[in-house]
């Protein structure tokens, strides 16, 4: 089974971080690091694979 590069959670698009974590603890550590960097995070277990999906809203700055 292939891994979806993006998924929707709560009507918001999240992107897979590209890693297959060996266990839930490793995925949770990665998720916490993303949260500290300002990302929203969702963790998923699919067929014994631990995945992390992230999103962050980027603010557009005016060129003024």
WOSULMO-V136743 format. One record per residue. N is the residue number from 1. RES is the residue in one small letter. SS is DSSP state (a for helix, b for strand, c for the rest). Layout:
{{N RES SS} {N RES SS}}
//
This chain:
{{1 x c} {2 x c} {3 x c} {4 x c} {5 x c} {6 x b} {7 x b} {8 x b} {9 x b} {10 x c} {11 x c} {12 x b} {13 x b} {14 x b} {15 x b} {16 x b} {17 x c} {18 x c} {19 x c} {20 x c} {21 x b} {22 x c} {23 x c} {24 x a} {25 x a} {26 x a} {27 x a} {28 x a} {29 x a} {30 x a} {31 x a} {32 x a} {33 x a} {34 x a} {35 x a} {36 x a} {37 x c} {38 x c} {39 x c} {40 x b} {41 x b} {42 x b} {43 x b} {44 x b} {45 x b} {46 x b} {47 x c} {48 x c} {49 x b} {50 x b} {51 x b} {52 x b} {53 x b} {54 x b} {55 x b} {56 x c} {57 x c} {58 x c} {59 x c} {60 x c} {61 x c} {62 x c} {63 x c} {64 x c}}
//
